[in-house]
Amino acid sequence: MDTNCLLCGKKTTFFTRHEYRSGFICKDCYKKMKQDIKAQIKEHKKQIFSLEKVYFDFESKQILINQTNKIDIRNFNELKSIEPFQKEHGETKKHTLTRATVGGVLFGGVGAVVGALSGGKEYKYIDELGLKITFTGGLTYNIKLITTQTKSDSFTVNTINEEIRVLSDRLTPYIMENNKEQESSKNDNDIEELKKLKRLVDGGVITQEEFEAKKKQILGL
């Protein structure tokens, strides 16, 4: 199916387009955007925090997503939440037959070799580890940082978890402010909606009972 580029409007096909936000862009726009991202990373290098080709620019307050066939640029004020995700499983190491030297007549005298079972041990593995980034409007990106089986206590897992923690700490103030503004905006919209309904009551268009029912619905009561 052909789709027009969201930036320049040029017609694209399955083979000449790349994912962008909730649609697609053409190869030319994709190439230009990649160049812009590289230039921005170079300019603000000291203020860039990167995770698997996703760059958090604390200078320009932007998130630059430059993954394979997927590209986007978002502002910090569009951030709604960031949260880690992971899939894991446990494995118990199977008992194995080991060799041991045992003395005594029962086992054939001193120096006889017998079989002994070693104890089992539980290991935990991470199969997938990443970061889910949600923007206003419901758009989400799942940034996968580990996709192969890795021991949960390995250096790699510990390092990635620490990077996620540091990034989360730095972005939390922006997220809190964004959600606060969104809640304030929602409250303003609710007030306006109630004012409109009150005018309908006063004009006899709806009954007081209908107004009260709608009021509870709007306020979530």
C-alpha positions in Angstrom: 0.0 0.0 0.0 1.4 3.4 -1.0 1.5 6.2 1.7 2.4 9.8 1.4 5.4 11.1 3.4 4.3 12.9 6.6 6.9 15.6 6.1 7.1 16.4 2.3 3.9 14.7 1.1 5.8 12.7 -1.6 4.3 9.3 -2.4 6.2 6.4 -0.9 6.0 2.6 -1.2 6.9 -0.3 1.1 10.5 -0.3 -0.1 11.0 3.5 0.0 9.6 4.5 3.3 10.6 4.5 7.0 8.6 4.6 10.2 8.1 8.0 11.7 5.8 8.7 14.7 2.5 7.2 13.7 3.2 7.1 10.0 5.9 7.0 7.4 8.4 9.3 5.7 10.3 9.0 2.4 13.9 8.0 2.0 15.0 11.6 1.4 13.4 13.0 4.5 14.7 10.0 6.5 18.2 10.7 5.3 18.0 14.4 6.1 16.6 13.7 9.6 19.4 11.2 10.3 21.9 13.9 9.3 20.2 16.4 11.6 20.3 13.9 14.5 24.0 13.2 14.0 24.7 17.0 13.8 22.8 17.6 17.0 24.5 14.8 18.9 27.9 16.2 17.8 27.0 19.7 18.9 25.6 18.7 22.3 27.9 15.7 22.9 28.6 16.4 26.6 24.8 16.7 27.3 23.8 13.6 25.5 22.7 10.4 27.3 22.4 7.5 24.9 20.6 4.1 25.2 20.7 1.8 22.1 20.5 4.6 19.5 18.0 6.6 21.5 19.6 9.9 22.5 18.4 12.1 25.3 19.6 15.6 24.7 19.6 17.6 27.9 20.8 20.7 26.1 18.0 21.0 23.6 15.5 19.0 25.8 14.8 16.5 23.0 14.7 12.8 22.6 16.3 11.6 19.3 15.2 8.1 18.2 17.5 6.7 15.5 16.8 3.0 15.3 16.8 0.8 12.2 14.0 2.0 9.9 12.4 4.0 12.7 13.2 7.6 13.4 11.7 10.4 15.5 12.4 13.6 17.4 10.4 14.4 20.5 10.5 17.2 23.1 10.9 16.6 26.8 7.6 18.3 27.4 5.9 15.5 25.5 7.1 12.8 27.9 4.4 11.1 29.9 6.4 8.2 31.5 9.4 6.0 31.3 9.5 2.6 32.8 11.8 -0.4 32.6 10.5 -3.8 31.5 12.0 -7.3 31.5 11.3 -10.9 30.9 13.2 -13.5 33.0 13.3 -17.2 33.9 15.0 -19.4 36.4 16.9 -22.6 35.7 18.2 -25.3 38.1 21.5 -26.8 37.2 21.0 -30.6 36.8 22.8 -33.0 39.1 25.9 -34.5 37.6 27.9 -37.6 38.4 31.3 -36.8 39.9 34.2 -39.0 41.0 35.3 -39.3 44.6 37.9 -41.5 46.3 36.5 -43.3 49.3 38.1 -45.8 51.8 36.6 -48.8 53.5 35.7 -52.4 52.8 32.2 -51.7 51.6 33.5 -49.7 48.5 36.3 -52.2 47.7 39.1 -50.9 49.9 41.2 -47.8 50.2 41.5 -45.8 47.0 38.3 -47.2 45.3 36.5 -44.7 43.0 32.8 -44.3 43.4 30.1 -42.1 41.8 28.6 -39.1 43.7 25.8 -36.7 42.8 26.7 -33.0 42.9 24.0 -30.6 44.3 21.7 -28.5 42.1 21.8 -24.7 42.0 19.2 -22.2 40.9 20.2 -19.6 38.3 18.1 -16.6 37.1 18.4 -15.3 33.5 17.1 -12.1 31.8 15.7 -12.9 28.4 14.7 -9.3 27.6 15.4 -6.0 29.3 14.5 -2.5 28.1 12.8 0.8 28.6 9.3 1.8 27.7 8.9 5.5 26.8 5.4 6.9 26.6 4.6 10.3 25.1 1.4 12.4 25.3 -1.2 11.1 22.8 -0.4 7.5 23.8 2.6 7.0 21.5 5.1 4.5 23.0 8.6 3.2 22.1 9.9 0.0 23.6 13.7 0.3 23.6 15.2 -3.2 23.9 18.6 -3.2 25.5 19.0 -7.0 26.1 17.4 -9.6 23.8 19.5 -12.7 24.5 19.7 -14.9 27.6 21.9 -13.2 30.2 22.5 -14.0 33.8 20.5 -11.6 36.0 23.6 -10.8 38.2 25.9 -10.2 35.3 27.9 -7.0 34.8 25.9 -6.2 31.6 22.6 -6.4 33.4 23.8 -4.4 36.4 25.3 -1.7 34.1 22.1 -1.3 32.1 19.9 -1.2 35.2 22.1 1.5 36.6 21.9 3.5 33.3 18.1 3.2 33.4 18.1 4.4 37.0 20.3 7.4 36.3 18.2 8.4 33.2 15.0 8.0 35.1 16.2 10.2 37.9 17.2 12.9 35.4 13.9 12.8 33.5 11.5 12.5 36.5 11.3 16.3 37.1 10.2 16.8 33.5 7.7 14.0 33.6 6.2 15.2 36.9 5.8 18.7 35.5 4.3 17.5 32.2 1.7 15.3 34.1 0.9 18.2 36.4 0.2 20.5 33.4 -1.9 17.8 31.7 -4.0 17.4 34.9 -4.4 21.1 35.2 -5.6 21.3 31.5 -8.0 18.4 32.1 -9.5 20.2 35.1 -10.0 23.4 33.1 -11.7 21.3 30.4 -14.0 19.7 33.0 -15.0 23.1 34.3 -15.8 24.4 30.9 -17.9 21.3 30.2 -19.8 21.7 33.4 -20.5 25.3 32.6 -22.0 24.3 29.2 -24.2 21.7 30.9 -25.4 24.2 33.5 -26.5 26.6 30.7 -28.4 23.7 29.2 -30.1 23.1 32.5 -31.0 26.8 32.9 -32.3 26.8 29.4 -34.5 23.8 30.0 -32.7 21.6 27.4 -31.8 19.0 30.0 -33.1 18.1 33.4 -31.4 18.6 36.7 -31.1 14.8 37.1 -29.4 14.5 33.7 -27.0 17.3 34.7 -26.1 15.6 38.0 -25.5 12.2 36.2 -23.3 13.9 33.6 -21.5 15.8 36.3 -20.6 12.6 38.2 -19.4 11.1 34.9 -17.1 14.0 34.2 -15.7 14.2 37.7 -15.3 10.4 37.9 -17.5 10.2 41.0 
